[in-house]
Amino acid sequence: MRQFAERGFRATAVGDIEAGAGLQPRRGALYKHFASKQALLEAAVRSHLDSAAAGAEQIDAISFTRAVGSDRASLPPLVAGLGRWFLDEMDRMKDLTRVLEHDGERMVELTLDVKHDIVDLSYRTAANLIVALAPEVDAEAISLLVLGPLVALRRTAWTFGSPPLDIDDDRALASWTAMTLTLLGGRDDDRG
């Protein structure tokens, strides 16, 4: 996946893939496992989908309504943990994201699966937390606004080699957590 991300599908030679995997280049070893370079790429994307599915089961096991309950003291670590999970997921998806941006047309169905099963999963997870904190808002739409800054943090670092203003993850997550809690917690204060 790294070679496809760095070079693009067309410029990534089968011999380079074989060498990167510790196989003898240009001896046909890759074709013993995959019918084509395209099949290898699709298998790599499916591997990401499988990994995301396993992570989704862990996240789905969290009942945000029960976790939040009436204990507002549990919110900062819960929100910060969700933000950290999201950034970690983005890190795991860096190469896949680049491949899909450049070669997604080679595998349209898998690209749609990635959007639904990985990208939308993150937003659905955030929406579940938002519903637990502020049930009267459009949680899915708010999830876009809440996760958008984390996407910008990662994508800027990927593109330019460092995050905006060189703000590290810990600093960004601390402020992001406070902002998210203010945004959603303030609604509770308005009702009370």
N, C-alpha and C positions, 0 to 999 in steps of 0.2 A: 504494500500500500504506500509506503514511504517513497519508493521509486516512482510509482505512478503519480503521486502528489508532486514530486519535485520536477519530473520530466514531462509528464503527460503520457497518455496511453501510447500514442504513436511513436514517441521518441524513446520509450522504455523497451530495450531489447531483451528478448527471452534469455540470452546468454548472461546479461547483467542480473536478471532476476535469479537465475540458477546460481550464479556466483554469490549473490547476496544471501542465498539460502544455504550456502555451503556445499552446493552440488558442482560437479564438473560442468563448466560452461560449454554450451553448444554440443552437448552429447545426447540430448533428447530426454534427459531425466525429468524435466518439467512435464513432458507429455505422457509420462507414465502415471502421473497423478491428475492431470488436467488435459482436457481435449484441445484446449487452445489458451492463448494469452487472455482472451475475453472471458473464458470460463474461470481462469484464476482470479481475475478482477472481480467477477460476480461472486465467487466463493469468499473473497476477502470482505466484500460488502455484507454478505450474509453472516459472516463471523461477527461483524460489528452489530448487526441486528440481533443476533443471539445473545451477545454480551449485554446489549441494552435491555433485552427482555428479562434477563436475570436480575439486573439492577432495578427494573420496573417492579418486579415482584416484591423486592425489599421496600421500595418506596410506597407501593400500594398497601403494604401491611401497616403503614402508619395511619392511624385514624387521627387526623388533625383536630377534629372536633373533640375527641376524647383527650388528646394530648394537651390541647389548650384548656378545655374545661373552664373553670373559674380561676385557675392558677395563672395569672398574667406573668408571674416571675419566670415561667417556663418558656415564654415567647422569645426572648432574645437568643438563647442558644438554639432553639428550634428554627427560627428564621435564618440565623447565621449558618446553621448546618445545611439548610436547603440551598442557600447561596453558594456554599463551598461545594456541595454536590453538583450544582449546575456548572460551576467553573471546571470542576474535575471532568464532567461529562464533555464539556467543550474541548478540553485538552485531549481527551481520548478520541474526539472526532476531528481533530485538526486535519490530518491527512485525508480522511474520508471526505471532509468538506471541500478540500481543494480538488480532489478527484471529481466529485460531483459537479463542482463549478465549471471544470474544464471538459469533462468527458461524460457528464450525466446523460447526454443524448444517446449514448451507447447502451444504456440500461434504464430506460424510462420507468418501467414498472418497479425496479428496485429503488430508484430515486424516490418514487412516490411512497414506497414502504419506509424508507429512511425518514421522510418527512413525517409520516403518520406515527411510526413506531419509536422514533427517537426524538425528533424535534418537537412535535406536538405533545409528546409525553411530558417533556419538561414544563411546557405551558399548562398542561392539565394538572400536573402536580402542584404548581404554584397556585392555580385556580382553586384547588381543593383546600389549600391553606387559607386563601383569601376568603372563601365561603365560611370557613370556621371562625374567622375573625370579624368579617363584615358581610353577613348573609344578604344584605339588601342591595349590594352593588353588582354590576356585571363583572363577575369574577374572571371570566375568560379574557375580556377586553383589558381589565386592570392587570392581568398577568403579563400582557405584552408590555405595558408601561413599567411594571416592576422588574421584569427580567431584561428589558432593553439595555439598561446601563451595564449589566454584566456581559451581554453580547458585545457591546461597544468596547468594553475593557479588553476582552479577548481578541476580538477581530483587529483592533488597533495594534495590539502587541504582535499579532501574526503578520500584519502588513508592514509595520514600520520597525519591528524588532524591539519595541518597548511600549509599555502601556501609556495612555495619555498622561502627560505631566509627570511621567515616571512614578506614578502612584502604584505601590505594590498591592498584591491581593489582600493582605491583612488589613491595610489601611482602607482600601476600597470597600471590603466586606463590612468593616466596622461602620463606616458611614452609610453604606447601602442598607444594613440592618436597621440602623436608627431611622433612616428615611422611610423604609417600608413600614416599620412599626408606627411611626408618626402618621403616615398616610392612612393606615388601616386602623390603628388604635384611636386616632382622632375621631373617627366615625363613632366609636363606642362612647367617647366622651360627649359628643353632640347629642346622642340619644339619651344619655343618662341624666 
